[in-house]
């Protein structure tokens, strides 16, 4: 989707890839449908994942569709309301871990070693195979590869998958990956023990696909940098108010990076998830609701800002 307001502000020809249009509202569905299909083919009766939210929602939905049991391990109090609701509605067993995502991932890896269940986090190679199709779509829809792809980086599976897709398409745009300053282990060059950011989907201190993501960035002659929560929320509001696009905060990290660091040529910003994933942040950062009595003069004042 073209982004005229963002193009004007950044000085680039900017397009948005709206991954929030996928069935559960995030890019995770691309890889999850492949991973769950593979699990069914291998005879699994259950799937499990660690998640900051989007993976949980997607795994729960596709497990339900496939007739498998689903279990998701999420950091207690650190998952956005919309994502938690999705996992519960789809019938998954949700475990709130008194720890962070990195601890959750370590524990689910141990769990699958002990039981015949399929792990569907992005360390599952089928996840990457599904997610790489985003690169095919961008090239097909634009008619050529963009010059730059801006993408948020959390567990680093997505940037890994996009590069795999571009390589298979035989193109090589620059990958610009962006982490939140409070959760930027790749930028810092060391794991972050207690990552913190308003962008919950990328609140990860030790990415599972760290090495592959670094290789992707290097091979594409790209960059990986950090953006602040304030910059993420500014980009988040800009997209909503100027482009009419509602994404979750983590999705805006790529746009925040573009606005802070710049780029050249045709740029695609990947918006990884829909804004309804995190209604709490949306309401907290929006203008207040205006109350009114049921009289036309009061409604005029409230709706039109009259005196």
C-alpha positions in Angstrom: 0.0 0.0 0.0 1.5 3.4 -0.9 2.2 5.8 2.0 2.1 9.3 0.6 2.3 11.1 4.0 5.2 9.0 5.1 6.9 9.4 1.7 6.6 13.2 2.0 8.0 13.2 5.6 10.9 10.8 4.8 11.8 11.9 1.3 11.5 8.3 0.0 9.0 6.4 -2.0 7.5 4.5 0.9 5.1 1.5 0.7 3.6 -0.4 3.6 3.3 -4.2 3.8 0.2 -4.8 6.0 0.8 -8.1 7.7 -2.1 -7.3 10.0 -4.4 -8.4 7.2 -3.5 -12.1 7.9 -6.1 -14.3 9.6 -5.1 -13.7 13.2 -3.8 -10.2 12.5 0.0 -10.7 12.3 2.8 -12.0 10.0 3.0 -15.1 12.2 0.3 -16.8 10.3 2.6 -17.2 7.2 4.9 -19.5 9.0 2.4 -21.0 11.5 0.2 -22.6 8.8 3.2 -24.4 7.4 4.6 -25.4 10.8 1.2 -26.8 12.0 0.6 -28.6 8.7 4.1 -30.2 9.1 3.2 -31.2 12.7 0.0 -32.9 11.5 2.0 -34.7 8.8 4.5 -35.9 11.4 1.7 -37.3 13.6 1.9 -34.7 16.4 -1.2 -34.4 18.7 -0.2 -31.1 20.2 1.8 -28.0 19.6 3.6 -25.7 22.0 5.3 -22.3 21.8 6.7 -19.5 23.9 5.4 -16.1 22.9 5.1 -12.4 23.6 1.6 -12.7 22.1 1.4 -12.9 18.3 2.9 -16.4 18.1 0.5 -17.6 20.8 -2.6 -16.2 19.0 -1.5 -17.8 15.7 -0.5 -21.1 17.1 -3.7 -21.4 19.0 -5.8 -20.6 15.9 -4.0 -23.0 13.6 -3.9 -25.8 16.2 -7.7 -25.4 16.6 -8.2 -25.6 12.8 -6.0 -28.7 12.6 -7.7 -30.4 15.6 -4.5 -30.4 17.7 -4.1 -29.4 21.4 -2.3 -26.1 21.8 -0.3 -24.8 24.7 1.4 -21.4 24.9 3.8 -20.0 27.5 3.7 -16.3 27.8 5.5 -13.9 30.2 3.1 -13.0 33.1 1.7 -9.5 32.7 3.7 -8.8 29.6 1.3 -9.9 26.8 -1.1 -7.4 25.1 -4.8 -7.9 25.8 -5.9 -8.6 22.3 -3.3 -11.4 21.8 -4.2 -13.0 25.1 -7.8 -12.9 24.2 -7.1 -14.6 20.9 -5.1 -17.5 22.4 -7.9 -18.1 25.0 -10.7 -17.9 22.5 -9.0 -20.4 20.2 -8.9 -22.9 23.1 -5.2 -23.0 23.9 -3.9 -23.8 27.3 -2.2 -20.5 28.3 0.5 -20.6 30.9 1.6 -17.3 32.5 5.3 -17.7 33.3 6.8 -15.6 36.1 9.7 -14.8 33.9 10.5 -13.3 30.5 10.2 -14.6 26.9 13.8 -15.9 26.8 13.2 -18.0 29.8 9.9 -19.2 28.3 11.6 -20.3 25.1 14.3 -22.2 27.0 11.6 -24.1 28.9 9.5 -25.0 25.9 12.6 -26.4 24.2 13.1 -28.6 27.3 9.4 -29.5 27.2 9.5 -30.9 23.6 12.6 -32.9 24.5 10.5 -34.7 27.2 7.2 -35.1 25.3 6.0 -35.8 21.7 4.7 -32.3 21.0 5.7 -30.0 18.1 7.5 -26.8 18.9 6.2 -24.0 16.6 8.4 -21.1 17.5 10.5 -19.5 14.7 13.4 -21.9 15.5 11.1 -24.4 13.6 12.4 -24.3 10.0 8.9 -24.6 8.6 8.1 -21.2 10.2 10.8 -19.6 8.1 9.6 -21.3 4.9 6.2 -19.8 5.4 7.3 -16.3 6.4 9.6 -15.9 3.4 6.6 -15.6 1.1 6.2 -12.0 2.2 9.3 -11.2 0.1 7.7 -13.0 -2.9 4.5 -10.9 -2.5 6.3 -7.6 -2.2 8.4 -8.2 -5.4 5.3 -9.5 -7.3 3.1 -6.6 -6.2 5.7 -3.9 -6.9 6.9 -5.6 -10.1 10.5 -5.5 -8.7 12.4 -5.6 -5.5 12.4 -2.5 -3.3 15.7 -0.7 -2.6 15.2 -1.0 1.2 13.1 -3.1 3.5 12.5 -1.8 7.0 11.4 -4.4 9.5 11.1 -4.6 13.3 13.4 -7.2 14.9 12.5 -9.2 18.0 13.3 -12.9 18.0 14.8 -12.2 14.5 12.9 -14.9 12.6 11.2 -12.5 10.4 14.2 -10.6 9.1 15.8 -14.1 8.5 12.8 -15.2 6.6 12.5 -12.1 4.4 16.2 -12.4 3.4 15.7 -16.1 2.5 12.7 -15.1 0.3 14.6 -12.3 -1.4 17.6 -14.6 -2.1 15.3 -17.3 -3.6 13.7 -14.5 -5.7 17.2 -13.6 -6.8 17.1 -10.0 -5.6 19.0 -8.2 -2.9 17.4 -5.1 -1.3 19.0 -3.7 1.8 17.5 -4.9 5.0 17.2 -2.3 7.7 16.3 -3.9 11.0 15.2 -2.0 14.1 15.1 -3.0 17.7 13.6 -1.0 20.6 16.3 0.6 22.7 15.3 -1.3 25.9 15.4 -4.6 24.0 18.3 -4.3 21.6 20.7 -7.2 22.1 21.8 -7.4 18.5 22.6 -3.7 18.4 24.4 -3.8 21.7 26.2 -7.1 20.8 25.1 -8.8 24.1 21.9 -10.3 25.5 19.6 -8.1 27.5 18.7 -9.8 30.7 15.5 -7.8 31.4 14.3 -6.3 28.1 11.7 -3.5 28.4 9.8 -1.6 25.7 6.2 -0.5 25.0 6.6 -2.6 21.8 5.7 -5.9 23.5 6.1 -8.0 20.3 9.8 -7.2 20.2 10.5 -7.3 23.9 13.1 -10.0 23.6 16.6 -10.0 25.1 18.3 -13.0 23.4 16.9 -13.7 19.9 16.7 -17.3 18.8 17.7 -16.3 15.2 20.4 -13.9 16.2 23.2 -15.4 14.0 20.9 -15.8 10.9 19.6 -12.3 11.3 23.1 -10.8 11.5 24.1 -12.8 8.4 21.0 -11.4 6.6 21.7 -7.8 7.5 25.4 -8.2 6.5 24.7 -10.0 3.3 22.1 -7.4 2.2 24.6 -4.6 3.0 22.0 -3.3 5.4 21.9 -2.2 9.0 20.4 -2.9 12.4 19.8 0.0 14.8 17.8 0.9 17.8 14.9 3.3 18.2 13.3 4.7 21.4 9.9 4.0 22.7 9.0 7.7 22.1 10.0 7.4 18.5 8.0 4.2 18.1 4.9 5.8 19.5 5.4 8.9 17.3 5.5 6.7 14.2 2.6 4.7 15.5 0.4 7.8 15.9 1.6 9.2 12.6 0.5 6.1 10.7 -2.9 6.2 12.4 -3.5 9.9 11.9 -1.9 10.5 8.5 -2.0 7.2 6.7 -5.2 5.8 8.2 -3.3 2.6 9.2 -3.7 1.1 12.6 -0.7 -1.2 13.6 0.5 -2.4 16.9 3.5 -0.5 18.4 6.2 -3.0 17.5 5.1 -2.7 13.8 5.9 1.0 14.0 9.5 0.3 14.9 10.5 0.0 11.2 8.8 3.3 10.4 10.4 4.9 13.4 13.8 3.7 12.2 13.2 5.1 8.7 12.3 8.5 10.1 15.3 8.6 12.5 18.0 7.2 10.2 16.6 7.7 6.7 17.0 5.7 3.5 17.0 6.2 -0.2 14.9 5.0 -3.1 11.8 2.8 -2.9 11.3 1.7 0.7 8.9 -1.0 2.1 8.1 -0.9 5.8 6.7 -4.1 7.1 3.9 -3.5 9.6 3.9 -6.9 11.3 0.6 -6.8 13.3 -2.7 -5.0 13.5 -3.4 -2.3 16.1 -6.3 -4.2 17.7 -3.7 -6.6 19.0 -2.9 -4.0 21.7 -5.9 -1.8 22.5 -4.5 -0.8 25.9 -1.6 1.1 24.3 -3.9 2.6 21.7 -6.2 4.1 24.3 -3.4 5.3 26.5 -1.8 7.2 23.7 -4.9 8.6 22.1 -6.9 11.8 22.7 -9.6 11.5 25.4 -13.2 10.8 24.6 -15.3 13.9 24.6 -18.5 13.7 26.8 -21.7 15.5 25.8 -25.2 16.1 27.0 -28.0 15.1 24.5 -28.6 18.6 23.2 -27.7 19.9 19.8 -25.7 22.9 21.2 -23.7 20.5 23.4 -23.1 18.1 20.5 -21.9 21.0 18.3 -19.5 22.1 20.9 -18.2 18.6 21.6 -18.0 17.4 17.9 -16.9 20.6 16.2 -14.9 22.2 19.0 -17.2 25.3 19.1 -17.2 27.7 22.0 
